[in-house]
């Protein structure tokens, strides 16, 4: 996209808009958006493109590049003067010490949580009372540092969360919760958290210290070998924690076994301690996230956690970049009667090819040929619905993905009603796959986008990002 041309276009249209509105319809909005310091369109375009990216290492690297720009930092710290006092709705709950939440009610956003960084830490530090407290009381002792969550997702503090989980999956842990209104997708939450940290620090703090054994892939033999080596080096943990009668009884009840051999420490580790901890680890495996540790936001790198959350509570941080960009586009469309002409050079057919290419690149599906196949017709209908949403000013990937799913549903319903109308149905029949396809499409077409499995949502997001980028490239 040519950002200079886009800046000039916005400036021209906003001057017309100011004249047309006579600064009366919404004085606060019209005054703010026409101030050059408050509407650096090039900055908004850069950040809008960033927030439409998939959350991965590419997103993090691009944010690291952008945050070095003073204009980007100014914009991110100007939520109160961006022309809308109703966006950037962030709720922070829990005082600096956190509020107790159930560990098994949370899910990781990381795909890596390491054994030596979770339960290895209290063993090496000799924190016998803390370990006993987790097992017997089902809660963290006073002074245990809070983790950071958003909704049901752990954003920062995975190893503290996993430590508590491994000792007792019925425990609670102190947490501070950051909620972004209307946002529950974990990847979008991570992007916004990264943005808020970068806005305040002027950098993107990361932590890339790995470990030896990932809890999400650990087996019981590996756990026994690790525990035997670790507890042999720190034997007082066995005496002070695991041979305590109340702890022993709790652990035996959990594993539902009386066959415990305490004739020596190795046998005790093998027959009681390992099975007990592995029961908890089996439960945490169901909570695995999608992303490597090295790209995760690090909130506790800030000098003061209370000050960090205070910034969010007072609404000082601009996180709804796409909402701002969307609002300005809507103003231009609605107030200046901008029509569809600027998009006519991108046809539905061309957009269908864009989505087809994006899916093939992401999943290796192969390319569809224009025609009356289900794949091509669903691409057309999804592109039609997505284009209508984007042309109305919508840039939020989740909202566009919802429209893409709705477009696909139209084609799926037509297929289920009469599969013979599609030219590739005979091939499905010949391969014996028709009934399976009918069942699969009928199931998905009756599910709202918000209720789809995460892997199905991501397919729609792949298309949404590609179509949004293709259409935005035509703004000139």
C-alpha positions as a Markdown table, in Angstrom:
| # | Residue | x | y | z |
|---|---|---|---|---|
| 1 | Unk | 0.0 | 0.0 | 0.0 |
| 2 | Unk | 1.3 | 3.5 | -0.8 |
| 3 | Unk | 0.9 | 5.1 | 2.6 |
| 4 | Unk | 1.7 | 8.7 | 1.4 |
| 5 | Unk | -1.1 | 8.5 | -1.1 |
| 6 | Unk | -3.4 | 7.1 | 1.6 |
| 7 | Unk | -2.4 | 10.0 | 4.0 |
| 8 | Unk | -3.2 | 12.6 | 1.3 |
| 9 | Unk | -6.5 | 10.9 | 0.6 |
| 10 | Unk | -7.5 | 10.9 | 4.2 |
| 11 | Unk | -6.4 | 14.5 | 4.6 |
| 12 | Unk | -8.5 | 15.6 | 1.7 |
| 13 | Unk | -11.6 | 13.7 | 2.7 |
| 14 | Unk | -11.3 | 14.8 | 6.3 |
| 15 | Unk | -11.1 | 18.5 | 5.3 |
| 16 | Unk | -14.3 | 17.9 | 3.3 |
| 17 | Unk | -15.8 | 16.1 | 6.2 |
| 18 | Unk | -15.1 | 18.9 | 8.6 |
| 19 | Unk | -16.7 | 21.3 | 6.2 |
| 20 | Unk | -19.7 | 19.2 | 5.7 |
| 21 | Unk | -20.2 | 18.6 | 9.5 |
| 22 | Unk | -19.5 | 22.2 | 10.4 |
| 23 | Unk | -17.8 | 20.7 | 13.5 |
| 24 | Unk | -21.3 | 20.5 | 15.1 |
| 25 | Unk | -22.5 | 16.9 | 14.8 |
| 26 | Unk | -19.7 | 15.6 | 17.1 |
| 27 | Unk | -17.3 | 18.4 | 18.1 |
| 28 | Unk | -15.0 | 16.1 | 20.1 |
| 29 | Unk | -14.6 | 13.7 | 17.3 |
| 30 | Unk | -14.3 | 16.2 | 14.5 |
| 31 | Unk | -11.7 | 18.3 | 16.4 |
| 32 | Unk | -9.6 | 15.3 | 17.4 |
| 33 | Unk | -9.5 | 13.5 | 14.1 |
| 34 | Unk | -8.5 | 16.6 | 12.1 |
| 35 | Unk | -5.5 | 17.4 | 14.3 |
| 36 | Unk | -2.4 | 16.2 | 12.5 |
| 37 | Unk | -0.8 | 15.0 | 15.8 |
| 38 | Unk | -3.9 | 12.8 | 16.5 |
| 39 | Unk | -4.5 | 11.3 | 13.1 |
| 40 | Unk | -1.2 | 10.1 | 11.6 |
| 41 | Unk | -2.8 | 7.9 | 9.1 |
| 42 | Unk | 0.4 | 6.2 | 8.0 |
| 43 | Unk | 0.9 | 5.1 | 11.6 |
| 44 | Unk | -2.6 | 3.7 | 11.8 |
| 45 | Unk | -2.2 | 1.8 | 8.6 |
| 46 | Unk | 1.1 | 0.3 | 9.8 |
| 47 | Unk | -0.5 | -0.8 | 13.1 |
| 48 | Unk | -3.7 | -2.0 | 11.4 |
| 49 | Unk | -1.6 | -4.2 | 9.1 |
| 50 | Unk | 0.3 | -5.5 | 12.1 |
| 51 | Unk | -2.8 | -6.4 | 14.1 |
| 52 | Unk | -4.2 | -8.2 | 11.1 |
| 53 | Unk | -1.2 | -10.5 | 11.0 |
| 54 | Unk | -1.3 | -14.0 | 12.3 |
| 55 | Unk | 0.2 | -14.2 | 15.8 |
| 56 | Unk | 3.6 | -15.8 | 15.3 |
| 57 | Unk | 7.3 | -14.8 | 15.2 |
| 58 | Unk | 6.6 | -12.6 | 12.2 |
| 59 | Unk | 4.1 | -10.5 | 14.2 |
| 60 | Unk | 6.5 | -10.1 | 17.1 |
| 61 | Unk | 9.5 | -9.2 | 14.9 |
| 62 | Unk | 7.3 | -6.6 | 13.1 |
| 63 | Unk | 6.2 | -5.1 | 16.4 |
| 64 | Unk | 9.8 | -4.8 | 17.5 |
| 65 | Unk | 10.5 | -2.9 | 14.3 |
| 66 | Unk | 7.5 | -0.6 | 14.6 |
| 67 | Unk | 7.9 | 0.3 | 18.3 |
| 68 | Unk | 11.2 | 2.0 | 17.5 |
| 69 | Unk | 9.2 | 4.7 | 15.6 |
| 70 | Unk | 8.3 | 7.6 | 17.9 |
| 71 | Unk | 5.0 | 8.2 | 16.1 |
| 72 | Unk | 3.9 | 4.6 | 16.8 |
| 73 | Unk | 4.7 | 5.0 | 20.5 |
| 74 | Unk | 2.9 | 8.4 | 20.6 |
| 75 | Unk | -0.2 | 6.9 | 19.0 |
| 76 | Unk | -0.3 | 3.9 | 21.3 |
| 77 | Unk | -0.1 | 6.1 | 24.3 |
| 78 | Unk | -2.8 | 8.5 | 23.1 |
| 79 | Unk | -6.0 | 6.5 | 23.7 |
| 80 | Unk | -7.7 | 9.5 | 25.4 |
| 81 | Unk | -7.2 | 11.8 | 22.4 |
| 82 | Unk | -7.7 | 9.5 | 19.4 |
| 83 | Unk | -11.2 | 10.8 | 18.8 |
| 84 | Unk | -13.2 | 8.2 | 20.6 |
| 85 | Unk | -13.7 | 7.9 | 24.3 |
| 86 | Unk | -15.6 | 4.6 | 24.0 |
| 87 | Unk | -13.0 | 2.3 | 22.5 |
| 88 | Unk | -10.0 | 0.7 | 24.2 |
| 89 | Unk | -12.4 | -0.9 | 26.8 |
| 90 | Unk | -10.0 | -2.7 | 29.1 |
| 91 | Unk | -10.9 | -4.1 | 32.5 |
| 92 | Unk | -8.2 | -5.1 | 35.0 |
| 93 | Unk | -9.4 | -7.1 | 38.0 |
| 94 | Unk | -7.4 | -8.3 | 41.0 |
| 95 | Unk | -5.2 | -6.1 | 43.1 |
| 96 | Unk | -1.4 | -6.3 | 42.7 |
| 97 | Unk | -1.5 | -9.5 | 44.8 |
| 98 | Unk | -4.1 | -11.1 | 42.5 |
| 99 | Unk | -7.4 | -12.8 | 43.0 |
| 100 | Unk | -7.6 | -16.6 | 43.6 |
| 101 | Unk | -8.7 | -18.6 | 40.5 |
| 102 | Unk | -8.8 | -22.4 | 39.9 |
| 103 | Unk | -5.7 | -23.6 | 38.0 |
| 104 | Unk | -7.7 | -26.3 | 36.1 |
| 105 | Unk | -10.1 | -23.6 | 34.8 |
| 106 | Unk | -7.2 | -21.9 | 32.9 |
| 107 | Unk | -5.6 | -22.9 | 29.6 |
| 108 | Unk | -2.0 | -22.2 | 28.4 |
| 109 | Unk | -1.2 | -20.0 | 25.4 |
| 110 | Unk | 2.3 | -21.4 | 25.3 |
| 111 | Unk | 3.1 | -24.8 | 23.8 |
| 112 | Unk | 6.2 | -25.2 | 26.0 |
| 113 | Unk | 6.2 | -25.4 | 29.8 |
| 114 | Unk | 9.3 | -27.0 | 31.3 |
| 115 | Unk | 9.5 | -29.4 | 34.2 |
| 116 | Unk | 12.7 | -27.9 | 35.7 |
| 117 | Unk | 11.2 | -24.4 | 35.7 |
| 118 | Unk | 7.9 | -25.4 | 37.3 |
| 119 | Unk | 8.3 | -28.0 | 40.1 |
| 120 | Unk | 12.1 | -28.0 | 39.8 |
| 121 | Unk | 12.2 | -24.5 | 41.3 |
| 122 | Unk | 10.6 | -25.2 | 44.8 |
| 123 | Unk | 12.5 | -28.5 | 45.1 |
| 124 | Unk | 15.9 | -26.8 | 44.5 |
| 125 | Unk | 15.0 | -23.9 | 46.8 |
| 126 | Unk | 13.8 | -26.3 | 49.6 |
| 127 | Unk | 10.3 | -24.7 | 49.7 |
| 128 | Unk | 8.8 | -27.6 | 51.7 |
| 129 | Unk | 6.1 | -25.6 | 53.4 |
| 130 | Unk | 5.0 | -24.1 | 50.0 |
| 131 | Unk | 4.7 | -27.6 | 48.4 |
| 132 | Unk | 2.8 | -29.0 | 51.4 |
| 133 | Unk | 0.4 | -25.9 | 51.2 |
| 134 | Unk | -0.4 | -26.6 | 47.6 |
| 135 | Unk | -1.1 | -30.3 | 48.2 |
| 136 | Unk | -3.0 | -30.0 | 51.4 |
| 137 | Unk | -4.6 | -26.6 | 51.3 |
| 138 | Unk | -5.3 | -26.4 | 47.6 |
| 139 | Unk | -4.1 | -22.8 | 47.4 |
| 140 | Unk | -1.0 | -20.7 | 47.1 |
| 141 | Unk | 0.6 | -19.5 | 50.3 |
| 142 | Unk | 0.6 | -15.8 | 51.1 |
| 143 | Unk | 3.1 | -13.8 | 49.0 |
| 144 | Unk | 3.0 | -16.1 | 46.0 |
| 145 | Unk | 3.4 | -13.9 | 42.9 |
| 146 | Unk | 0.3 | -13.6 | 40.8 |
| 147 | Unk | 0.1 | -14.7 | 37.2 |
| 148 | Unk | -1.5 | -12.7 | 34.4 |
| 149 | Unk | -4.6 | -14.0 | 32.7 |
| 150 | Unk | -7.1 | -12.8 | 30.1 |
| 151 | Unk | -10.4 | -14.7 | 30.3 |
| 152 | Unk | -9.5 | -18.4 | 30.7 |
| 153 | Unk | -6.1 | -18.0 | 29.2 |
| 154 | Unk | -2.7 | -17.7 | 30.9 |
| 155 | Unk | -0.9 | -14.8 | 29.4 |
| 156 | Unk | 2.2 | -14.6 | 31.6 |
| 157 | Unk | 3.4 | -16.8 | 34.5 |
| 158 | Unk | 3.0 | -20.2 | 32.8 |
| 159 | Unk | 5.7 | -21.8 | 35.0 |
| 160 | Unk | 4.1 | -20.6 | 38.3 |
| 161 | Unk | 0.7 | -21.8 | 37.0 |
| 162 | Unk | 2.1 | -25.2 | 36.0 |
| 163 | Unk | 4.0 | -25.6 | 39.3 |
| 164 | Unk | 0.8 | -25.2 | 41.3 |
| 165 | Unk | -1.0 | -27.5 | 38.8 |
| 166 | Unk | 1.6 | -30.2 | 39.1 |
| 167 | Unk | 1.4 | -30.3 | 42.9 |
| 168 | Unk | -2.4 | -30.3 | 43.0 |
| 169 | Unk | -4.8 | -29.7 | 40.0 |
| 170 | Unk | -7.5 | -28.7 | 42.4 |
| 171 | Unk | -5.6 | -25.7 | 43.7 |
| 172 | Unk | -6.2 | -22.0 | 43.2 |
| 173 | Unk | -3.5 | -19.5 | 42.2 |
| 174 | Unk | -3.5 | -15.7 | 42.5 |
| 175 | Unk | -4.1 | -13.9 | 39.2 |
| 176 | Unk | -4.6 | -10.5 | 37.8 |
| 177 | Unk | -7.0 | -10.5 | 34.8 |
| 178 | Unk | -6.9 | -8.2 | 31.8 |
| 179 | Unk | -10.1 | -8.2 | 29.8 |
| 180 | Unk | -10.6 | -6.6 | 26.4 |
| 181 | Unk | -14.3 | -6.1 | 25.7 |
| 182 | Unk | -15.7 | -8.4 | 23.0 |
| 183 | Unk | -12.4 | -10.3 | 22.6 |
| 184 | Unk | -11.9 | -14.0 | 23.7 |
| 185 | Unk | -9.6 | -15.3 | 20.9 |
| 186 | Unk | -6.3 | -16.1 | 22.6 |
| 187 | Unk | -4.1 | -15.0 | 19.7 |
| 188 | Unk | -5.9 | -11.6 | 19.5 |
| 189 | Unk | -5.5 | -11.3 | 23.3 |
| 190 | Unk | -1.7 | -12.0 | 23.0 |
| 191 | Unk | -1.3 | -9.4 | 20.3 |
| 192 | Unk | -3.1 | -6.7 | 22.4 |
| 193 | Unk | -1.0 | -7.6 | 25.5 |
| 194 | Unk | 2.2 | -7.3 | 23.4 |
| 195 | Unk | 0.9 | -3.9 | 22.2 |
| 196 | Unk | 0.2 | -2.6 | 25.6 |
| 197 | Unk | 3.7 | -3.7 | 26.9 |
| 198 | Unk | 5.4 | -2.2 | 23.9 |
| 199 | Unk | 3.5 | 1.1 | 24.3 |
| 200 | Unk | 4.8 | 1.5 | 27.8 |
| 201 | Unk | 8.3 | 0.1 | 27.5 |
| 202 | Unk | 9.2 | 1.2 | 24.0 |
| 203 | Unk | 10.4 | -2.3 | 23.4 |
| 204 | Unk | 9.2 | -5.9 | 23.2 |
| 205 | Unk | 10.6 | -7.9 | 26.1 |
| 206 | Unk | 10.9 | -11.6 | 25.4 |
| 207 | Unk | 12.1 | -14.7 | 27.3 |
| 208 | Unk | 13.8 | -17.5 | 25.4 |
| 209 | Unk | 15.2 | -19.7 | 28.2 |
| 210 | Unk | 14.1 | -23.2 | 27.4 |
| 211 | Unk | 14.2 | -26.3 | 29.4 |
| 212 | Unk | 14.8 | -30.0 | 29.2 |
| 213 | Unk | 11.4 | -31.7 | 29.5 |
| 214 | Unk | 8.1 | -30.1 | 28.2 |
| 215 | Unk | 5.2 | -31.0 | 30.5 |
| 216 | Unk | 2.9 | -31.1 | 27.5 |
| 217 | Unk | 4.8 | -34.1 | 26.0 |
| 218 | Unk | 6.2 | -35.7 | 29.1 |
| 219 | Unk | 5.7 | -39.4 | 29.8 |
| 220 | Unk | 5.7 | -41.2 | 33.2 |
| 221 | Unk | 9.1 | -42.9 | 32.7 |
| 222 | Unk | 10.7 | -39.5 | 31.9 |
| 223 | Unk | 9.0 | -38.0 | 35.0 |
| 224 | Unk | 10.3 | -40.8 | 37.3 |
| 225 | Unk | 13.8 | -40.5 | 36.0 |
| 226 | Unk | 13.8 | -36.8 | 36.5 |
| 227 | Unk | 12.2 | -37.0 | 40.0 |
| 228 | Unk | 14.6 | -39.7 | 41.1 |
| 229 | Unk | 17.6 | -37.6 | 40.1 |
| 230 | Unk | 16.2 | -34.4 | 41.5 |
| 231 | Unk | 15.0 | -35.7 | 44.9 |
| 232 | Unk | 18.1 | -37.8 | 45.4 |
| 233 | Unk | 20.0 | -34.5 | 45.2 |
| 234 | Unk | 17.5 | -32.8 | 47.6 |
| 235 | Unk | 16.3 | -35.6 | 49.9 |
| 236 | Unk | 15.0 | -33.4 | 52.6 |
| 237 | Unk | 11.9 | -32.6 | 50.4 |
| 238 | Unk | 11.0 | -36.3 | 50.6 |
| 239 | Unk | 11.3 | -36.3 | 54.4 |
| 240 | Unk | 9.7 | -32.9 | 55.0 |
| 241 | Unk | 6.9 | -33.2 | 52.4 |
| 242 | Unk | 6.1 | -36.6 | 50.9 |
| 243 | Unk | 6.5 | -38.6 | 54.1 |
| 244 | Unk | 4.2 | -36.3 | 56.0 |
| 245 | Unk | 1.2 | -38.5 | 57.0 |
| 246 | Unk | -1.4 | -36.1 | 55.7 |
| 247 | Unk | 0.4 | -35.5 | 52.4 |
| 248 | Unk | 0.9 | -39.2 | 51.9 |
| 249 | Unk | -2.8 | -39.9 | 52.5 |
| 250 | Unk | -3.8 | -37.2 | 50.1 |
| 251 | Unk | -1.5 | -38.5 | 47.4 |
| 252 | Unk | -2.7 | -42.1 | 47.9 |
| 253 | Unk | -6.3 | -41.0 | 47.6 |
| 254 | Unk | -5.5 | -39.2 | 44.4 |
| 255 | Unk | -3.9 | -42.2 | 42.7 |
| 256 | Unk | -6.4 | -44.6 | 44.2 |
| 257 | Unk | -3.7 | -47.0 | 45.3 |
| 258 | Unk | -2.5 | -48.5 | 48.5 |
| 259 | Unk | 0.5 | -50.3 | 46.9 |
| 260 | Unk | 3.1 | -47.9 | 48.0 |
| 261 | Unk | 6.6 | -49.2 | 48.6 |
| 262 | Unk | 8.5 | -46.9 | 51.1 |
| 263 | Unk | 11.4 | -49.3 | 51.7 |
| 264 | Unk | 13.7 | -46.8 | 50.1 |
| 265 | Unk | 13.4 | -43.4 | 48.5 |
| 266 | Unk | 13.7 | -44.6 | 44.9 |
| 267 | Unk | 10.8 | -47.1 | 45.4 |
| 268 | Unk | 8.8 | -44.4 | 47.2 |
| 269 | Unk | 9.4 | -42.0 | 44.3 |
| 270 | Unk | 8.4 | -44.8 | 41.8 |
| 271 | Unk | 5.2 | -46.0 | 43.6 |
| 272 | Unk | 3.7 | -42.8 | 45.0 |
| 273 | Unk | 5.4 | -39.5 | 44.2 |
| 274 | Unk | 5.7 | -40.1 | 40.4 |
| 275 | Unk | 2.1 | -41.5 | 39.9 |
| 276 | Unk | 0.7 | -38.6 | 42.0 |
| 277 | Unk | 2.5 | -35.8 | 40.1 |
| 278 | Unk | 1.8 | -37.5 | 36.7 |
| 279 | Unk | -1.9 | -37.6 | 37.5 |
| 280 | Unk | -1.7 | -33.8 | 37.6 |
| 281 | Unk | 0.5 | -33.6 | 34.5 |
| 282 | Unk | -2.0 | -35.6 | 32.6 |
| 283 | Unk | -4.7 | -33.0 | 33.4 |
| 284 | Unk | -2.5 | -30.1 | 32.4 |
| 285 | Unk | -1.7 | -31.7 | 29.0 |
| 286 | Unk | -5.3 | -30.9 | 28.0 |
| 287 | Unk | -4.5 | -27.2 | 28.5 |
| 288 | Unk | -1.7 | -27.0 | 26.0 |
| 289 | Unk | -1.3 | -23.7 | 24.1 |
| 290 | Unk | -0.2 | -23.1 | 20.5 |
| 291 | Unk | 2.9 | -20.9 | 20.7 |
| 292 | Unk | 6.6 | -21.3 | 21.6 |
| 293 | Unk | 7.8 | -19.5 | 24.7 |
| 294 | Unk | 10.1 | -17.3 | 22.8 |
| 295 | Unk | 7.4 | -15.1 | 21.3 |
| 296 | Unk | 5.2 | -14.8 | 24.4 |
| 297 | Unk | 4.6 | -11.4 | 26.1 |
| 298 | Unk | 6.4 | -10.8 | 29.4 |
| 299 | Unk | 4.4 | -8.5 | 31.6 |
| 300 | Unk | 6.5 | -8.8 | 34.7 |
| 301 | Unk | 9.5 | -7.3 | 33.0 |
| 302 | Unk | 7.9 | -3.9 | 33.8 |
| 303 | Unk | 9.4 | -2.2 | 36.7 |
| 304 | Unk | 6.1 | -2.0 | 38.5 |
| 305 | Unk | 3.2 | -4.3 | 37.9 |
| 306 | Unk | 0.7 | -2.0 | 39.6 |
| 307 | Unk | 1.8 | 0.9 | 37.5 |
| 308 | Unk | 1.5 | -1.2 | 34.3 |
| 309 | Unk | -2.1 | -2.2 | 35.1 |
| 310 | Unk | -2.9 | 1.3 | 36.2 |
| 311 | Unk | -2.2 | 2.5 | 32.7 |
| 312 | Unk | -4.6 | -0.1 | 31.3 |
| 313 | Unk | -7.3 | 0.7 | 33.9 |
| 314 | Unk | -7.3 | 4.4 | 33.1 |
| 315 | Unk | -7.6 | 3.7 | 29.4 |
| 316 | Unk | -4.3 | 5.4 | 28.4 |
| 317 | Unk | -3.3 | 2.7 | 26.0 |
| 318 | Unk | -4.5 | 2.5 | 22.4 |
| 319 | Unk | -5.1 | -1.2 | 21.7 |
| 320 | Unk | -8.1 | -1.1 | 19.4 |
| 321 | Unk | -6.1 | 0.0 | 16.3 |
| 322 | Unk | -8.4 | -1.7 | 13.9 |
| 323 | Unk | -11.4 | -0.1 | 15.5 |
| 324 | Unk | -9.9 | 3.4 | 15.0 |
| 325 | Unk | -9.0 | 2.6 | 11.4 |
| 326 | Unk | -12.5 | 1.2 | 10.8 |
| 327 | Unk | -14.1 | 4.2 | 12.3 |
| 328 | Unk | -12.3 | 6.6 | 10.0 |
| 329 | Unk | -13.2 | 4.5 | 7.0 |
| 330 | Unk | -16.9 | 4.5 | 8.0 |
| 331 | Unk | -16.8 | 8.3 | 8.4 |
| 332 | Unk | -15.5 | 8.6 | 4.9 |
| 333 | Unk | -18.1 | 6.2 | 3.5 |
| 334 | Unk | -21.1 | 7.4 | 5.4 |
| 335 | Unk | -20.5 | 11.2 | 5.5 |
| 336 | Unk | -18.9 | 11.7 | 2.1 |
| 337 | Unk | -21.1 | 9.1 | 0.4 |
| 338 | Unk | -18.0 | 7.2 | -0.9 |
| 339 | Unk | -19.3 | 4.3 | -3.0 |
| 340 | Unk | -17.9 | 1.0 | -4.2 |
| 341 | Unk | -16.1 | 2.4 | -7.2 |
| 342 | Unk | -12.7 | 2.3 | -5.5 |
| 343 | Unk | -13.0 | -1.4 | -5.0 |
| 344 | Unk | -14.5 | -2.4 | -8.4 |
| 345 | Unk | -11.0 | -3.3 | -9.7 |
| 346 | Unk | -11.1 | -6.3 | -7.3 |
| 347 | Unk | -13.8 | -8.6 | -8.4 |
| 348 | Unk | -15.4 | -11.4 | -6.4 |
| 349 | Unk | -13.6 | -13.8 | -8.8 |
| 350 | Unk | -10.3 | -12.3 | -8.1 |
| 351 | Unk | -10.9 | -12.4 | -4.4 |
| 352 | Unk | -11.9 | -16.0 | -4.7 |
| 353 | Unk | -8.5 | -16.7 | -6.2 |
| 354 | Unk | -6.8 | -14.9 | -3.4 |
| 355 | Unk | -8.6 | -17.0 | -0.8 |
| 356 | Unk | -7.9 | -20.2 | -2.7 |
| 357 | Unk | -4.2 | -19.3 | -2.9 |
| 358 | Unk | -4.0 | -18.5 | 0.8 |
| 359 | Unk | -5.6 | -21.8 | 1.8 |
| 360 | Unk | -3.3 | -23.7 | -0.5 |
| 361 | Unk | -0.3 | -21.9 | 0.9 |
| 362 | Unk | -1.3 | -22.6 | 4.5 |
| 363 | Unk | -2.7 | -26.1 | 4.2 |
| 364 | Unk | -1.5 | -27.5 | 0.9 |
| 365 | Unk | -5.1 | -28.2 | -0.3 |
| 366 | Unk | -4.2 | -27.6 | -4.0 |
| 367 | Unk | -5.8 | -24.9 | -6.1 |
| 368 | Unk | -9.4 | -24.9 | -7.3 |
| 369 | Unk | -10.3 | -24.2 | -10.9 |
| 370 | Unk | -13.0 | -21.7 | -11.7 |
| 371 | Unk | -16.2 | -23.7 | -12.3 |
| 372 | Unk | -19.1 | -25.3 | -10.6 |
| 373 | Unk | -17.2 | -27.3 | -8.0 |
| 374 | Unk | -18.1 | -26.9 | -4.4 |
| 375 | Unk | -14.6 | -25.5 | -3.6 |
| 376 | Unk | -14.8 | -22.7 | -6.1 |
| 377 | Unk | -18.4 | -21.8 | -5.4 |
| 378 | Unk | -17.8 | -21.7 | -1.7 |
| 379 | Unk | -14.7 | -19.5 | -2.4 |
| 380 | Unk | -16.9 | -17.1 | -4.4 |
| 381 | Unk | -19.6 | -16.9 | -1.8 |
| 382 | Unk | -17.2 | -16.4 | 1.1 |
| 383 | Unk | -15.4 | -13.7 | -0.9 |
| 384 | Unk | -18.7 | -12.0 | -1.6 |
| 385 | Unk | -19.6 | -11.8 | 2.1 |
| 386 | Unk | -16.1 | -10.8 | 3.2 |
| 387 | Unk | -15.9 | -8.0 | 0.6 |
| 388 | Unk | -19.2 | -6.6 | 1.8 |
| 389 | Unk | -17.9 | -6.5 | 5.4 |
| 390 | Unk | -14.6 | -4.9 | 4.5 |
| 391 | Unk | -16.1 | -2.3 | 2.2 |
| 392 | Unk | -18.3 | -1.2 | 5.1 |
| 393 | Unk | -15.2 | -0.4 | 7.1 |
| 394 | Unk | -14.7 | -3.6 | 9.1 |
| 395 | Unk | -11.1 | -4.6 | 9.6 |
| 396 | Unk | -11.4 | -6.9 | 12.6 |
| 397 | Unk | -10.3 | -10.4 | 11.5 |
| 398 | Unk | -12.7 | -12.2 | 13.7 |
| 399 | Unk | -15.7 | -10.3 | 12.3 |
| 400 | Unk | -14.5 | -10.8 | 8.7 |
| 401 | Unk | -13.9 | -14.5 | 9.5 |
| 402 | Unk | -17.5 | -14.7 | 10.8 |
| 403 | Unk | -18.7 | -13.4 | 7.4 |
| 404 | Unk | -16.5 | -15.9 | 5.5 |
| 405 | Unk | -18.1 | -18.7 | 7.5 |
| 406 | Unk | -21.6 | -17.4 | 6.7 |
| 407 | Unk | -20.7 | -17.3 | 3.0 |
| 408 | Unk | -19.4 | -20.8 | 3.2 |
| 409 | Unk | -22.6 | -21.9 | 5.0 |
| 410 | Unk | -24.7 | -20.7 | 2.0 |
| 411 | Unk | -22.8 | -23.0 | -0.3 |
| 412 | Unk | -22.8 | -25.9 | 2.2 |
| 413 | Unk | -26.5 | -25.7 | 2.6 |
| 414 | Unk | -27.0 | -25.8 | -1.2 |
| 415 | Unk | -24.7 | -28.9 | -1.3 |
| 416 | Unk | -26.5 | -30.7 | 1.4 |
| 417 | Unk | -29.9 | -29.9 | -0.2 |
| 418 | Unk | -28.8 | -31.1 | -3.6 |
| 419 | Unk | -25.2 | -32.3 | -4.1 |
| 420 | Unk | -25.9 | -33.2 | -7.7 |
| 421 | Unk | -25.8 | -29.5 | -8.7 |
| 422 | Unk | -22.0 | -29.4 | -8.2 |
| 423 | Unk | -19.7 | -30.8 | -10.9 |
| 424 | Unk | -17.3 | -32.6 | -8.5 |
| 425 | Unk | -20.0 | -34.7 | -6.8 |
| 426 | Unk | -19.6 | -37.6 | -9.2 |
| 427 | Unk | -15.9 | -37.8 | -8.2 |
| 428 | Unk | -16.9 | -37.9 | -4.5 |
| 429 | Unk | -19.3 | -40.7 | -5.3 |
| 430 | Unk | -16.8 | -42.7 | -7.2 |
| 431 | Unk | -14.3 | -42.4 | -4.4 |
| 432 | Unk | -16.9 | -43.3 | -1.7 |
| 433 | Unk | -16.4 | -40.0 | 0.1 |
| 434 | Unk | -19.8 | -38.4 | -0.7 |
| 435 | Unk | -21.6 | -39.4 | 2.5 |
| 436 | Unk | -18.7 | -38.3 | 4.7 |
| 437 | Unk | -18.6 | -34.9 | 3.0 |
| 438 | Unk | -22.3 | -34.5 | 3.4 |
| 439 | Unk | -22.1 | -35.2 | 7.1 |
| 440 | Unk | -19.1 | -32.9 | 7.6 |
| 441 | Unk | -20.6 | -30.0 | 5.8 |
| 442 | Unk | -24.0 | -30.4 | 7.4 |
| 443 | Unk | -22.4 | -30.4 | 10.8 |
| 444 | Unk | -20.3 | -27.2 | 10.2 |
| 445 | Unk | -23.0 | -25.3 | 8.4 |
| 446 | Unk | -25.2 | -25.5 | 11.5 |
| 447 | Unk | -22.5 | -24.1 | 13.8 |
| 448 | Unk | -21.9 | -20.4 | 14.4 |
| 449 | Unk | -18.4 | -19.2 | 13.7 |
| 450 | Unk | -17.9 | -18.4 | 17.4 |
| 451 | Unk | -18.6 | -22.1 | 18.3 |
| 452 | Unk | -16.3 | -23.6 | 15.6 |
| 453 | Unk | -13.3 | -25.6 | 16.8 |
| 454 | Unk | -10.2 | -23.5 | 16.8 |
| 455 | Unk | -8.6 | -25.2 | 13.8 |
| 456 | Unk | -11.7 | -24.5 | 11.7 |
| 457 | Unk | -11.7 | -20.8 | 12.8 |
| 458 | Unk | -8.1 | -20.5 | 11.8 |
| 459 | Unk | -9.0 | -21.6 | 8.2 |
| 460 | Unk | -11.4 | -18.7 | 8.1 |
| 461 | Unk | -8.9 | -16.3 | 9.5 |
| 462 | Unk | -6.3 | -17.3 | 6.9 |
| 463 | Unk | -8.8 | -16.3 | 4.2 |
| 464 | Unk | -9.8 | -13.1 | 6.1 |
| 465 | Unk | -6.3 | -11.8 | 6.4 |
| 466 | Unk | -5.6 | -12.5 | 2.7 |
| 467 | Unk | -8.8 | -10.8 | 1.5 |
| 468 | Unk | -8.4 | -7.8 | 3.8 |
| 469 | Unk | -4.9 | -7.3 | 2.6 |
| 470 | Unk | -5.9 | -7.6 | -1.0 |
| 471 | Unk | -8.7 | -5.0 | -0.7 |
| 472 | Unk | -6.7 | -2.6 | 1.4 |
| 473 | Unk | -4.0 | -2.7 | -1.3 |
| 474 | Unk | -6.6 | -1.0 | -3.7 |
| 475 | Unk | -7.1 | 2.1 | -1.5 |
| 476 | Unk | -5.4 | 4.9 | -3.5 |
